[in-house]
């Protein structure tokens, strides 16, 4: 069915401004039409429906001043791309990757130069554009993103690093999409940094799709530091074929309210997902994190490890769901969610769920919510440490089991620095 873009002047104006291909503009309109009959997704015990999480601002192209990045500390990297809002402002080493057939490019470039890849993978396997209201709105309003494509049998020894900086000096919402495709027997490490400049009240809608083909290995690490006035829907999905593996390592260090939806579908036999999440909530912030691994293929392995710290009047919710589908013989689903509360006014919830639809499988879970160990605190303070510093040392020890297994040295160091900042800021609110 042919769609008349002129009946949708906002979409038509955006396409004219950016040169967006007609087929993607038509997909926007399909998503916009579908959204009228879709509902918000439900995440157990995460009450976010009254947040300003729906995208309401009109689709528009806005440029950003690169000078806004002057005070932002960027880690050096051999392969680097930096985006400010809808604008790519820096690229390092991507030409060398292209010589190996590796594609790393921004969203508009991907639509124009690699349409076959976008049509093949964009919301086709890991997630559907009309899955719910938030995904449909995401497609309708999408304005920035990244394509990473690693060819068959290609092994990258150096990570690809991205910085996605939300420009909240303007009122435009941040709608961003990443597609990472690892072809058969390829290996890639991808390090993602999300941060905010500016203090406008905005909504962020971020979706990441990782397609791991047979025998591939993807290491995905992220440090998420979006601003206090940004309400965020963050959806990261993995789709794994035979013997593929994904290592997810995510540091949820945001300052605003956020729903994190992290899913890995172990479709192929022998596929394996390791999901590691650390989170710190401060002030009056609410973070709801829903992490799911679905064992579909035989002899698949899905492990979830989540540790969180809650300060002040904030709230942190961990949902962990391990689902073994009927037919997934020999599957293994394990999860651990632990919360440490540093304030009597803080709220926390750790909800383990196991859904087992077959025999001959292994599954288990552990969950706990507690306060700082009084004996550890007393021991440190008896050695002359002030209480707040002693508390920070105990917290570092609590988060250590997750930090230690993050496969990236640079991400570990970034997370340690960010954790220290969050803890210092959080203790000021006590």
C-alpha positions in Angstrom: 0.0 0.0 0.0 1.4 3.4 -1.0 1.3 6.1 1.7 0.9 9.7 0.7 3.6 11.5 2.8 1.9 14.9 2.2 -0.9 13.8 4.5 1.7 13.7 7.3 3.4 17.1 7.0 5.7 16.6 10.0 7.2 13.4 8.6 7.4 14.9 5.1 9.2 17.9 6.4 11.7 15.8 8.3 12.4 13.6 5.3 12.9 16.7 3.1 15.3 18.2 5.7 17.4 15.0 6.2 17.0 13.2 2.9 15.5 10.2 4.7 14.5 7.4 2.3 10.8 7.2 1.5 10.5 3.6 2.7 11.5 4.5 6.2 9.2 7.5 6.3 6.4 5.2 5.4 7.5 2.9 8.3 7.2 5.8 10.6 3.6 6.4 9.5 2.8 2.7 10.0 4.2 2.9 13.5 2.3 6.1 14.2 -1.0 4.5 13.0 -0.3 1.3 15.0 0.4 3.4 18.2 -3.2 4.5 18.3 -4.3 0.9 19.2 -1.4 -0.1 21.4 -0.9 0.0 25.2 2.1 0.6 27.4 4.1 -2.5 28.3 3.7 -4.0 31.7 6.7 -4.6 33.9 6.0 -6.3 37.2 6.0 -3.9 40.2 7.3 -1.0 38.1 4.7 1.7 38.3 5.7 4.1 35.6 2.5 4.7 33.6 2.0 8.2 34.9 5.6 9.3 34.1 6.2 11.6 31.1 7.7 8.6 29.3 5.6 8.8 26.2 7.0 10.8 23.3 4.8 13.9 22.7 7.1 16.4 20.9 6.9 16.6 17.1 9.4 14.9 14.9 12.0 17.4 13.9 15.7 17.8 13.0 17.8 19.9 15.4 21.5 20.6 15.1 23.6 21.0 18.2 26.7 23.1 19.0 29.8 20.9 19.3 31.2 23.4 21.8 28.8 21.8 24.3 31.2 18.9 24.5 34.1 21.1 25.6 33.9 20.1 29.3 32.9 16.5 28.7 35.7 14.0 29.5 35.9 11.5 26.6 38.0 8.4 27.0 40.5 8.0 24.1 39.8 5.0 21.9 41.2 3.4 18.8 37.8 3.1 17.2 35.4 5.9 18.4 32.2 7.7 17.3 30.7 10.6 19.2 27.2 11.9 18.7 25.7 15.0 20.2 21.9 14.9 19.9 21.3 14.1 16.2 24.7 15.2 15.0 27.9 13.1 14.7 30.7 15.3 15.9 33.7 13.0 16.0 34.9 9.7 14.3 38.2 8.0 14.9 39.6 4.9 13.3 36.4 3.9 11.4 38.2 3.9 8.0 40.6 1.2 9.3 37.6 -0.9 10.3 36.0 -0.4 6.9 39.0 -1.9 5.3 38.0 -5.2 7.1 34.5 -4.9 5.9 33.3 -3.6 9.3 30.5 -0.9 9.1 30.2 1.7 11.8 28.1 4.7 10.8 25.4 7.0 12.1 21.7 6.4 11.5 21.1 8.6 8.5 24.2 7.3 6.8 23.0 3.8 7.4 19.6 4.5 5.9 21.1 6.0 2.8 24.1 3.8 2.2 23.1 0.4 3.8 19.3 0.2 3.4 19.5 -3.6 2.8 21.0 -4.1 6.3 18.5 -1.8 8.0 15.5 -3.5 6.2 16.8 -6.9 7.2 17.5 -6.3 10.8 15.6 -3.2 12.0 13.0 -4.5 14.4 12.7 -7.8 12.6 14.2 -10.3 15.1 15.1 -8.9 18.4 11.9 -6.8 18.8 9.0 -5.7 16.7 8.1 -2.1 16.0 4.4 -2.6 16.9 5.1 -4.7 20.0 3.7 -2.0 22.3 3.0 1.7 22.5 6.6 2.6 23.5 8.2 0.7 20.6 5.8 2.2 18.1 6.4 5.7 19.3 10.1 5.1 19.1 9.9 4.2 15.4 7.7 7.2 14.6 10.0 9.7 16.3 13.5 8.1 15.7 16.1 10.7 14.9 19.5 9.3 15.8 21.4 6.1 16.2 24.2 3.8 15.0 24.8 0.8 12.8 27.6 -1.7 13.6 28.1 -4.6 11.3 30.9 -7.1 11.7 31.4 -9.6 8.8 31.7 -13.3 9.0 34.9 -14.7 10.6 36.1 -11.2 11.5 37.7 -10.9 15.0 38.1 -7.3 16.3 40.8 -7.1 19.0 40.1 -3.5 19.8 36.7 -2.3 21.1 34.4 0.0 19.3 33.5 2.9 21.6 30.5 5.2 21.3 29.5 8.3 23.1 25.8 9.3 22.8 25.2 12.7 24.4 21.7 13.9 24.8 21.4 17.6 24.1 19.0 18.8 26.8 19.9 22.4 26.3 17.0 22.1 23.8 13.5 20.7 24.5 13.6 18.0 21.8 13.2 14.4 23.1 16.1 12.0 22.6 15.1 9.1 20.4 18.0 6.8 19.5 18.4 3.4 18.0 21.5 1.1 17.8 21.7 -2.1 15.6 24.7 -4.3 16.2 25.1 -7.3 13.9 27.8 -9.9 14.5 27.9 -12.4 11.6 28.9 -16.0 11.9 32.1 -16.7 14.0 32.9 -13.0 14.4 33.9 -11.3 17.7 33.4 -7.7 18.7 33.5 -5.6 21.9 31.3 -2.6 22.0 31.5 0.1 24.7 28.5 2.5 24.9 28.4 5.7 26.9 25.1 7.6 27.4 25.1 11.0 29.1 23.2 14.3 29.1 24.2 17.9 28.7 21.7 20.5 29.7 18.8 20.6 32.2 15.6 20.8 30.0 12.9 18.3 31.0 12.8 15.7 28.2 12.0 12.1 27.4 14.5 9.6 26.1 13.6 6.5 24.1 16.6 4.3 23.4 16.5 0.9 21.8 19.4 -1.4 21.1 19.2 -4.6 19.0 22.1 -7.1 19.1 21.9 -9.8 16.5 24.5 -12.5 17.3 24.8 -15.1 14.5 26.1 -18.6 14.8 29.4 -18.9 16.7 29.7 -15.2 17.3 30.7 -13.5 20.5 29.6 -10.0 21.4 30.8 -8.1 24.5 28.4 -5.2 25.1 29.3 -2.9 28.0 27.7 0.4 28.9 27.9 3.3 31.3 24.5 5.1 31.4 24.5 8.5 33.0 21.5 10.4 31.7 20.4 13.5 33.5 18.1 14.2 36.4 15.4 15.8 34.2 15.3 13.1 31.6 12.7 10.4 31.9 14.0 7.3 30.0 12.8 4.2 28.3 15.9 2.0 27.7 15.3 -1.2 25.8 18.3 -3.5 25.0 17.6 -6.8 23.2 19.7 -9.7 22.1 18.8 -12.4 19.5 21.3 -15.3 19.6 21.7 -18.1 17.0 23.5 -21.5 17.5 26.5 -21.3 19.9 26.5 -17.5 19.9 27.3 -15.6 23.1 26.6 -12.2 24.5 28.2 -10.7 27.6 26.0 -7.8 28.7 27.7 -5.5 31.3 25.5 -2.4 32.2 26.1 0.3 34.7 22.9 2.1 35.5 24.1 5.4 36.9 21.4 7.6 35.6 20.0 10.5 37.7 16.4 10.6 36.4 13.6 8.1 36.4 14.1 5.2 34.1 12.6 1.9 32.9 15.2 -0.5 31.7 13.9 -3.4 29.6 16.8 -5.9 29.0 15.9 -9.1 27.1 18.0 -11.9 25.6 16.4 -14.6 23.4 18.5 -17.7 23.2 17.1 -19.0 20.0 19.9 -21.2 18.8 21.2 -24.4 20.4 24.1 -23.8 22.7 23.7 -20.1 22.8 24.7 -18.2 26.0 23.9 -14.9 27.6 25.6 -13.4 30.7 23.7 -10.4 31.9 25.4 -8.2 34.6 23.8 -5.1 35.9 24.8 -2.6 38.6 22.7 0.3 39.6 22.7 3.2 42.1 19.6 5.3 42.8 19.8 8.6 44.6 17.6 11.6 45.6 14.0 10.9 44.8 14.8 9.0 41.6 13.0 5.8 40.6 14.8 3.1 38.5 12.9 0.0 37.4 15.0 -2.7 35.7 13.3 -5.6 34.1 15.8 -8.3 33.0 14.8 -11.4 31.1 16.6 -14.3 29.5 14.5 -16.7 27.4 15.9 -20.2 26.8 14.4 -21.4 23.5 17.1 -23.6 22.0 18.6 -26.7 23.5 21.5 -26.6 25.9 21.3 -22.8 26.2 22.7 -20.9 29.2 21.2 -17.7 30.6 22.7 -16.1 33.7 21.5 -12.8 35.3 23.5 -11.0 38.0 22.2 -7.7 39.4 23.5 -5.6 42.3 22.0 -2.3 43.3 22.4 0.4 45.9 19.6 2.7 47.1 20.2 6.1 48.9 18.1 9.0 50.1 14.4 8.7 49.2 15.0 6.8 45.9 13.5 3.6 44.6 15.2 0.7 42.8 13.3 -2.3 41.5 15.0 -5.4 40.0 12.9 -7.9 38.1 14.7 -11.0 37.0 12.9 -13.4 34.7 14.3 -16.7 33.5 12.0 -18.5 31.1 12.8 -22.0 29.7 10.5 -22.7 26.8 9.1 -26.2 26.1 11.6 -28.0 24.0 14.7 -26.3 25.5 16.2 -29.6 26.7 19.4 -29.2 28.8 18.9 -25.4 29.3 20.3 -23.6 32.3 18.7 -20.5 33.8 20.3 -18.8 36.9 19.8 -15.4 38.4 20.8 -13.4 41.4 19.4 -9.9 42.4 20.7 -8.1 45.5 19.9 -4.7 46.9 21.7 -2.7 49.5 19.7 0.1 51.2 21.5 3.0 52.9 18.4 5.0 54.0 15.3 4.2 56.0 13.4 6.3 53.5 14.6 4.3 50.5 12.5 1.7 48.7 13.7 -1.4 47.1 12.3 -4.6 45.5 14.0 -7.7 44.1 11.6 -10.0 42.2 13.0 -13.3 40.9 10.8 -15.2 38.5 11.5 -18.7 37.0 9.1 -20.0 34.3 10.0 -23.6 33.5 8.1 -25.3 30.7 10.3 -28.4 30.2 12.1 -31.1 32.1 15.8 -32.0 32.0 16.9 -28.4 32.8 18.7 -26.5 35.5 17.3 -23.4 37.1 17.8 -21.3 40.3 17.5 -17.9 41.8 18.6 -15.8 44.7 17.4 -12.4 45.9 18.1 -10.2 48.9 17.4 -6.8 50.3 19.5 -5.5 53.2 21.3 -2.6 54.9 25.0 -1.9 55.3 26.7 -4.6 57.4 27.0 -3.0 60.8 30.0 -5.1 61.8 31.9 -4.1 58.6 31.0 -0.4 59.2 32.0 -0.6 62.8 35.4 -2.2 61.9 36.2 0.5 59.4 35.1 3.4 61.6 37.2 1.9 64.5 40.2 2.4 62.3 39.5 6.1 62.1 37.4 6.3 58.9 34.5 8.8 58.9 31.1 7.0 58.6 30.4 8.3 55.0 33.8 7.1 53.7 33.3 3.8 55.5 29.9 3.3 53.9 31.4 4.0 50.5 34.0 1.3 51.0 31.3 -1.2 52.1 29.3 -0.4 49.0 32.3 -0.9 46.7 32.7 -4.3 48.2 29.1 -5.0 47.6 29.3 -4.1 44.0 32.7 -5.8 43.6 31.4 -9.2 42.5 29.7 -7.6 39.5 32.5 -5.1 38.6 35.1 -7.9 38.7 33.5 -9.9 36.0 32.9 -7.0 33.6 35.2 -7.9 30.6 36.4 -4.4 29.8 39.1 -2.6 31.9 38.1 0.8 30.6 34.4 0.3 31.5 35.3 -1.0 35.0 37.4 2.2 35.6 34.6 4.4 34.3 32.0 2.7 36.4 34.2 3.0 39.5 34.6 6.8 38.9 30.8 7.1 38.3 29.9 5.1 41.3 32.1 7.3 43.5 30.3 10.4 42.1 26.9 8.9 42.6 27.7 7.9 46.2 29.1 11.3 47.1 26.1 13.1 45.6 23.7 10.6 47.3 25.2 11.1 50.7 24.8 14.8 50.4 21.0 14.2 50.2 21.0 12.1 53.4 
